[in-house]
Amino acid sequence: MLKKRMMPFVALAALASGMPSAVISAPRNDAGAVDQLLKDVRQELATVSDGVKKVAETALAQSQKTGEVSAETKIVADKALAQFHGLSTAQAALMGKLEALETRNLDLEQSFAAGGGGGSGAPMSLGREIAGGDALKNWLGAGAQGGLTLRPENAITTAGGSGGGVIWGTEDRDPANIAMQKISIRSLLTMATTESDVVKFSKQTTRTNNASAVAEGGTPVESVLGWTKAEANVRKLVAFVHASDEALADGGQLQSLIDQELRYMLDIEEEEQILAGDGTGENLSGLITEATAFSASSGLPNATPIDRLRLGILQLALSNYAANGVTLNPIDWAGIELVKDTTNRYIFGNPNEQTTPRLWGLDVVPTLSHSAGEWMAGNFKLAATLYDRQQTEVLISSEHGTNFVDGLKTIKGSKRLAMAVKRSAALVTGNFTFA
């Protein structure tokens, strides 16, 4: 049913739809009155203007005849000029008002020509929609008998053309980038720099200790020491992408994102080269390639990953090196942490705490750069030195192929480094394959 508080809107809308044009055209009548008044002012202004001209001619004649203008003529001239200026100001004001009224009349004519609502595309008021609807007209035509339920259909929604025209989605300018792997192996090594394309160093290869107790006058046995020269060549790592001129100009943070991505790509490649480079071609000779192969001491347990890592640490100790860390794949480390005792309690892992991974008193470095089932233990600081020749550099150029013609830029990141594994016996590597 139509609620009581809606009746005034319905009544007003019904009256508006049936109002005679003479009633709704009051602004047009106002415009006519202003137009007539403007004509009167213009006529009066013309009369005053003629008077001003006559006074000016009289003043000019007096000045030519006697050399001055009489006081009476001055008074008449001042009065005529004041009237002239006043009427000019009134004329300008009336013209402005007339233009405003004519514009208003034109708007009203267009509004009522379109149904009184300012055009078919304008939002329809609730009262106008109900008053102009067939349901109300039919009900009134039937003598207003019985009840009437009126439901407006011109509701504001999120659709286009309705309220959706002013609803804008939230834009998050921070891109959702792919996760980046943690870089961890580099920090385990001794760091240095070089200004050459090759690093030369010496490795001791012989130590034969023939020291002994000798009787007076006896002949001692000579001990033997020996070193060999070795070298590590500087290698270059490169990553690049192409980007259009338009993308770089319009993308805002695109250039910095590419810079960040290229640096990450180089860091990942560097970590893989440090760990597993095979030394062929332009590859580094990595830690695993140079490390001593695992060899289990006989007579000791060697049935679980925990056993095997302890035996690797023992192998280092037998070579007079104290291990300072263990590296392995995250899958293998998770398997170790999940080991339980006979009462179903975790041996190394504690699900209630976030702790630094440690095993046998050593820091554990889980890294995806290791293959699953592969591990290494060692004194990394003593084992190898990483030499930086050139830190990561990112350059942009159009001088590549047909980039200039195609409107492209090549963004290239590069770094140069060398790694010298000076003590292979300070590293032991193996796997978790059990017979």
C-alpha positions as CSV (number, residue, x, y, z in Angstrom):
1,M,0.0,0.0,0.0
2,L,1.1,3.6,-0.6
3,K,2.3,5.0,2.7
4,K,0.9,8.3,4.1
5,R,4.2,10.0,4.0
6,M,4.5,9.4,0.3
7,M,1.2,11.2,-0.6
8,P,2.6,14.8,-0.7
9,F,5.2,13.7,-3.3
10,V,2.5,12.0,-5.4
11,A,0.2,15.0,-5.2
12,L,2.9,17.4,-6.2
13,A,4.0,15.2,-9.1
14,A,0.4,14.9,-10.3
15,L,-0.1,18.7,-10.2
16,A,3.2,19.3,-12.0
17,S,2.3,16.9,-14.8
18,G,-1.1,18.6,-15.4
19,M,-0.1,22.3,-14.8
20,P,-0.9,24.7,-17.7
21,S,2.0,26.1,-19.6
22,A,0.9,29.6,-18.6
23,V,1.4,28.7,-15.0
24,I,4.9,27.1,-15.3
25,S,6.2,29.9,-17.6
26,A,6.6,32.6,-14.9
27,P,10.3,33.0,-15.8
28,R,9.3,33.8,-19.4
29,N,7.0,36.6,-18.1
30,D,9.9,38.0,-16.0
31,A,12.1,38.0,-19.0
32,G,9.5,40.0,-20.9
33,A,9.3,42.7,-18.1
34,V,13.0,43.0,-18.0
35,D,13.1,43.4,-21.8
36,Q,10.6,46.2,-21.7
37,L,12.5,48.0,-18.9
38,L,15.7,47.6,-20.9
39,K,14.1,49.3,-23.9
40,D,13.0,52.2,-21.7
41,V,16.5,52.6,-20.3
42,R,18.0,52.5,-23.8
43,Q,15.6,55.2,-25.0
44,E,16.3,57.4,-22.0
45,L,20.1,56.8,-22.5
46,A,19.8,58.0,-26.1
47,T,18.0,61.2,-24.9
48,V,20.7,61.8,-22.2
49,S,23.4,61.1,-24.7
50,D,22.1,63.8,-27.1
51,G,22.0,66.2,-24.1
52,V,25.6,65.4,-23.3
53,K,26.6,66.1,-26.9
54,K,24.8,69.5,-26.8
55,V,26.5,70.5,-23.6
56,A,29.8,69.4,-24.9
57,E,29.3,71.6,-28.1
58,T,28.3,74.6,-25.9
59,A,31.4,74.2,-23.7
60,L,33.6,73.9,-26.7
61,A,32.2,77.1,-28.2
62,Q,32.6,79.1,-25.0
63,S,36.2,77.9,-24.6
64,Q,37.1,79.0,-28.2
65,K,35.4,82.4,-27.7
66,T,36.4,83.4,-24.2
67,G,39.1,80.9,-23.3
68,E,37.1,79.3,-20.5
69,V,33.8,77.5,-19.7
70,S,31.2,79.2,-17.6
71,A,30.3,77.8,-14.1
72,E,26.7,77.2,-15.3
73,T,27.8,75.2,-18.2
74,K,30.1,73.1,-15.9
75,I,27.1,72.3,-13.6
76,V,24.9,71.2,-16.5
77,A,27.8,69.1,-18.0
78,D,28.5,67.3,-14.7
79,K,24.8,66.5,-14.2
80,A,24.4,65.2,-17.8
81,L,27.5,63.0,-17.4
82,A,26.3,61.5,-14.1
83,Q,23.0,60.6,-15.7
84,F,24.7,59.1,-18.7
85,H,27.0,56.9,-16.5
86,G,24.1,55.8,-14.3
87,L,22.0,54.8,-17.2
88,S,24.9,52.9,-18.8
89,T,25.4,50.9,-15.6
90,A,21.7,50.1,-15.4
91,Q,21.7,49.0,-19.0
92,A,24.5,46.6,-18.4
93,A,22.8,45.1,-15.4
94,L,19.5,44.7,-17.2
95,M,21.2,42.9,-20.1
96,G,22.9,40.5,-17.7
97,K,19.6,39.7,-16.0
98,L,17.8,39.3,-19.3
99,E,20.4,36.8,-20.6
100,A,20.1,34.8,-17.3
101,L,16.3,34.7,-17.6
102,E,16.4,33.6,-21.3
103,T,18.8,30.8,-20.4
104,R,16.5,29.6,-17.6
105,N,13.5,29.7,-19.9
106,L,15.4,27.6,-22.5
107,D,16.3,25.0,-19.9
108,L,12.7,24.8,-18.7
109,E,11.4,24.4,-22.2
110,Q,13.8,21.6,-22.9
111,S,13.0,20.0,-19.5
112,F,9.3,20.0,-20.0
113,A,9.7,19.0,-23.6
114,A,11.4,15.9,-22.3
115,G,8.7,15.1,-19.8
116,G,9.6,17.6,-17.1
117,G,12.7,15.7,-15.9
118,G,15.5,17.2,-17.7
119,G,15.8,14.5,-20.4
120,S,15.2,10.8,-20.7
121,G,18.6,10.0,-19.4
122,A,18.2,11.9,-16.1
123,P,17.4,10.0,-12.8
124,M,13.6,10.0,-12.2
125,S,12.3,11.2,-8.8
126,L,10.2,8.9,-6.8
127,G,7.1,11.2,-6.9
128,R,7.4,11.7,-10.7
129,E,7.7,8.0,-11.3
130,I,4.6,7.2,-9.2
131,A,2.5,10.1,-10.6
132,G,3.4,9.3,-14.2
133,G,2.8,5.6,-13.9
134,D,-0.1,3.8,-15.4
135,A,-1.0,2.1,-12.1
136,L,-2.0,5.4,-10.4
137,K,-3.8,6.7,-13.5
138,N,-5.8,3.5,-13.8
139,W,-6.7,3.5,-10.1
140,L,-7.9,7.1,-10.3
141,G,-9.8,6.4,-13.5
142,A,-11.7,3.6,-11.7
143,G,-12.8,5.9,-9.0
144,A,-10.1,5.2,-6.5
145,Q,-11.8,2.0,-5.4
146,G,-10.0,-0.6,-3.3
147,G,-6.4,-0.6,-2.2
148,L,-3.3,0.3,-4.4
149,T,0.2,-0.9,-4.0
150,L,2.8,1.2,-5.9
151,R,6.4,-0.1,-6.3
152,P,9.0,2.3,-7.8
153,E,11.1,0.6,-10.5
154,N,13.8,3.2,-11.1
155,A,16.0,2.0,-8.2
156,I,19.6,3.1,-7.9
157,T,21.9,0.0,-8.5
158,T,25.5,-0.7,-9.2
159,A,24.8,-1.2,-12.8
160,G,26.2,1.1,-15.5
161,G,23.9,4.0,-16.2
162,S,22.7,4.0,-12.5
163,G,24.8,4.3,-9.4
164,G,27.6,2.3,-11.0
165,G,28.7,5.4,-12.9
166,V,30.2,6.8,-9.7
167,I,31.5,3.5,-8.2
168,W,35.2,3.0,-8.8
169,G,37.3,-0.1,-7.9
170,T,40.2,0.2,-5.5
171,E,43.5,0.0,-7.3
172,D,46.5,-1.4,-5.5
173,R,49.7,-0.2,-7.3
174,D,52.0,-2.7,-5.5
175,P,52.5,-5.7,-7.8
176,A,52.1,-9.2,-6.5
177,N,55.5,-10.6,-7.4
178,I,56.7,-14.2,-7.4
179,A,58.5,-15.1,-4.1
180,M,62.2,-14.8,-4.1
181,Q,64.6,-17.5,-2.7
182,K,66.7,-16.6,0.2
183,I,70.4,-16.2,-0.7
184,S,72.5,-17.9,2.0
185,I,75.6,-19.6,0.7
186,R,77.6,-16.5,-0.2
187,S,77.6,-15.3,3.4
188,L,79.3,-18.6,4.6
189,L,82.5,-17.8,2.7
190,T,85.4,-15.5,3.2
191,M,84.9,-12.3,1.1
192,A,87.5,-10.3,-0.8
193,T,87.9,-8.2,-3.9
194,T,90.2,-8.3,-6.9
195,E,91.2,-5.8,-9.6
196,S,92.4,-8.4,-12.1
197,D,90.7,-11.0,-14.3
198,V,92.5,-13.8,-12.5
199,V,93.3,-14.6,-8.8
200,K,96.5,-16.5,-8.2
201,F,97.2,-18.3,-5.0
202,S,99.3,-21.1,-3.5
203,K,97.9,-24.4,-2.1
204,Q,100.0,-26.5,0.2
205,T,100.0,-30.0,-1.2
206,T,102.7,-31.7,0.9
207,R,103.5,-32.0,4.6
208,T,105.6,-35.0,5.4
209,N,106.5,-34.7,9.1
210,N,109.7,-36.6,9.9
211,A,110.3,-34.9,13.1
212,S,111.8,-37.4,15.6
213,A,113.9,-37.7,18.7
214,V,117.5,-38.0,17.8
215,A,120.5,-39.1,19.9
216,E,123.5,-36.8,20.3
217,G,125.4,-36.9,17.0
218,G,122.5,-38.7,15.3
219,T,121.2,-37.8,11.8
220,P,117.6,-36.5,11.7
221,V,115.3,-37.3,8.8
222,E,114.3,-34.4,6.5
223,S,110.7,-33.4,6.6
224,V,109.0,-32.5,3.3
225,L,106.9,-29.5,2.5
226,G,105.4,-28.5,-0.8
227,W,103.1,-25.9,-2.4
228,T,101.6,-25.6,-5.9
229,K,100.4,-22.6,-7.7
230,A,96.7,-22.3,-8.4
231,E,94.5,-19.7,-10.0
232,A,90.8,-18.8,-10.1
233,N,89.5,-17.0,-13.2
234,V,87.0,-14.2,-12.9
235,R,83.7,-15.1,-14.5
236,K,80.9,-12.9,-15.7
237,L,77.2,-13.5,-14.9
238,V,74.6,-11.8,-17.2
239,A,70.8,-11.5,-17.2
240,F,68.8,-9.2,-19.5
241,V,65.3,-8.4,-20.7
242,H,63.8,-6.2,-23.4
243,A,61.2,-3.5,-22.6
244,S,59.3,-1.1,-24.9
245,D,59.9,2.6,-24.7
246,E,56.2,3.1,-23.9
247,A,56.2,0.6,-21.0
248,L,59.2,2.2,-19.4
249,A,57.8,5.7,-19.9
250,D,54.2,4.8,-18.7
251,G,55.0,2.0,-16.2
252,G,56.0,4.2,-13.3
253,Q,57.9,1.8,-11.1
254,L,58.6,-0.7,-14.0
255,Q,62.2,0.2,-14.4
256,S,63.0,-0.2,-10.7
257,L,61.1,-3.6,-10.7
258,I,63.2,-4.8,-13.6
259,D,66.3,-3.7,-11.8
260,Q,65.3,-5.6,-8.7
261,E,64.4,-8.7,-10.7
262,L,67.7,-8.7,-12.7
263,R,69.7,-8.4,-9.5
264,Y,67.8,-11.3,-8.0
265,M,68.4,-13.5,-11.0
266,L,72.1,-12.8,-10.9
267,D,72.2,-13.6,-7.1
268,I,70.5,-16.9,-7.7
269,E,72.8,-17.8,-10.5
270,E,75.8,-16.8,-8.4
271,E,74.6,-19.0,-5.5
272,E,74.2,-22.0,-7.8
273,Q,77.6,-21.4,-9.3
274,I,79.2,-21.1,-5.8
275,L,77.6,-24.3,-4.7
276,A,77.6,-26.6,-7.7
277,G,79.5,-24.9,-10.6
278,D,81.2,-27.7,-12.5
279,G,84.3,-25.6,-13.5
280,T,83.8,-26.1,-17.3
281,G,83.6,-23.3,-19.8
282,E,82.7,-20.1,-18.1
283,N,81.4,-21.8,-14.9
284,L,82.9,-21.4,-11.5
285,S,84.4,-24.5,-9.9
286,G,81.9,-24.8,-7.0
287,L,82.1,-26.1,-3.5
288,I,80.6,-29.5,-4.2
289,T,82.9,-30.0,-7.2
290,E,86.0,-29.2,-5.1
291,A,84.8,-30.8,-1.8
292,T,86.1,-34.2,-0.5
293,A,83.7,-37.0,-1.0
294,F,82.0,-38.5,2.1
295,S,83.6,-41.7,3.4
296,A,82.1,-43.2,6.5
297,S,84.3,-44.4,9.3
298,S,83.7,-48.1,9.8
299,G,82.1,-49.5,12.9
300,L,79.8,-46.5,13.5
301,P,76.0,-46.1,12.9
302,N,75.2,-45.0,9.4
303,A,71.5,-45.7,9.0
304,T,69.8,-42.3,9.1
305,P,70.4,-38.8,7.8
306,I,71.3,-37.7,11.3
307,D,73.9,-40.4,11.5
308,R,75.4,-39.5,8.2
309,L,75.8,-35.9,8.9
310,R,77.6,-36.7,12.2
311,L,79.9,-39.0,10.3
312,G,80.6,-36.2,7.8
313,I,81.5,-33.9,10.7
314,L,83.8,-36.6,12.0
315,Q,85.5,-36.9,8.6
316,L,86.3,-33.2,8.8
317,A,87.7,-33.6,12.3
318,L,89.9,-36.4,11.2
319,S,91.4,-34.0,8.6
320,N,92.0,-31.4,11.4
321,Y,89.1,-29.1,10.4
322,A,86.3,-28.1,12.7
323,A,83.0,-27.8,10.9
324,N,81.1,-24.6,11.3
325,G,78.0,-25.4,9.3
326,V,75.9,-27.9,7.3
327,T,74.0,-27.2,4.1
328,L,71.2,-29.3,2.6
329,N,67.8,-29.2,0.8
330,P,64.8,-28.0,2.9
331,I,63.0,-31.3,2.2
332,D,65.8,-33.2,3.9
333,W,65.9,-30.8,6.8
334,A,62.2,-31.2,7.3
335,G,62.6,-35.0,7.4
336,I,65.2,-34.6,10.1
337,E,63.1,-32.3,12.2
338,L,60.1,-34.7,12.0
339,V,62.1,-37.6,13.5
340,K,60.4,-38.9,16.7
341,D,61.4,-41.1,19.5
342,T,59.6,-44.2,20.8
343,T,57.2,-42.0,22.8
344,N,56.3,-40.1,19.6
345,R,58.1,-36.9,20.7
346,Y,60.2,-34.8,18.3
347,I,63.9,-35.2,18.8
348,F,65.2,-32.0,17.1
349,G,62.1,-30.2,15.9
350,N,59.9,-28.2,18.4
351,P,56.6,-27.2,16.8
352,N,56.0,-24.7,19.7
353,E,59.1,-22.6,19.0
354,Q,60.7,-20.8,16.1
355,T,64.4,-21.5,16.4
356,T,67.5,-21.2,14.3
357,P,68.1,-24.6,12.6
358,R,70.9,-26.4,14.4
359,L,72.2,-30.0,14.4
360,W,75.2,-31.4,16.3
361,G,75.9,-27.9,17.6
362,L,76.3,-26.5,14.1
363,D,74.2,-24.0,12.1
364,V,72.1,-25.7,9.4
365,V,71.5,-23.8,6.2
366,P,68.5,-25.2,4.2
367,T,68.7,-24.0,0.6
368,L,66.9,-24.8,-2.7
369,S,70.2,-24.5,-4.4
370,H,71.0,-28.0,-3.1
371,S,69.3,-31.0,-4.8
372,A,67.1,-33.1,-2.6
373,G,69.2,-35.9,-0.9
374,E,72.4,-33.9,-1.2
375,W,74.3,-32.4,1.7
376,M,77.6,-30.7,2.6
377,A,79.4,-30.1,5.9
378,G,82.5,-27.9,6.3
379,N,84.5,-25.1,7.6
380,F,83.3,-22.7,4.9
381,K,85.4,-19.7,5.9
382,L,88.6,-21.7,5.7
383,A,87.6,-23.6,2.6
384,A,86.9,-20.9,0.1
385,T,87.3,-17.2,-0.7
386,L,84.9,-15.3,-3.0
387,Y,86.5,-12.4,-4.9
388,D,84.2,-9.7,-6.2
389,R,85.6,-8.0,-9.4
390,Q,82.4,-6.1,-10.2
391,Q,79.3,-5.7,-8.1
392,T,76.0,-6.0,-9.8
393,E,75.6,-3.3,-12.5
394,V,72.4,-2.6,-14.4
395,L,72.5,-0.7,-17.7
396,I,69.8,0.3,-20.2
397,S,70.6,0.7,-24.0
398,S,68.8,0.8,-27.3
399,E,72.0,-0.4,-29.1
400,H,71.0,-4.0,-29.5
401,G,69.8,-5.6,-32.7
402,T,66.9,-3.6,-34.1
403,N,65.9,-2.1,-30.8
404,F,66.2,1.5,-32.0
405,V,63.8,0.9,-34.9
406,D,61.5,-1.3,-32.8
407,G,61.3,1.2,-29.9
408,L,62.8,-1.2,-27.4
409,K,65.3,-0.9,-24.6
410,T,67.6,-3.7,-23.5
411,I,68.1,-3.8,-19.7
412,K,71.1,-5.8,-18.7
413,G,72.4,-6.8,-15.4
414,S,75.9,-8.2,-14.9
415,K,78.5,-9.0,-12.2
416,R,82.0,-10.5,-12.2
417,L,83.5,-12.7,-9.6
418,A,86.0,-15.4,-8.9
419,M,86.0,-18.2,-6.3
420,A,89.1,-20.0,-5.0
421,V,88.5,-23.2,-3.1
422,K,91.9,-23.3,-1.2
423,R,91.2,-26.2,1.2
424,S,89.2,-28.9,-0.3
425,A,89.6,-31.1,2.7
426,A,87.7,-28.5,4.8
427,L,84.5,-29.6,2.9
428,V,82.8,-32.9,2.8
429,T,79.8,-33.7,0.6
430,G,77.6,-36.7,0.3
431,N,74.0,-37.9,-0.1
432,F,71.3,-39.6,1.9
433,T,71.1,-42.7,-0.2
434,F,71.3,-45.8,2.0
435,A,72.0,-49.3,0.8
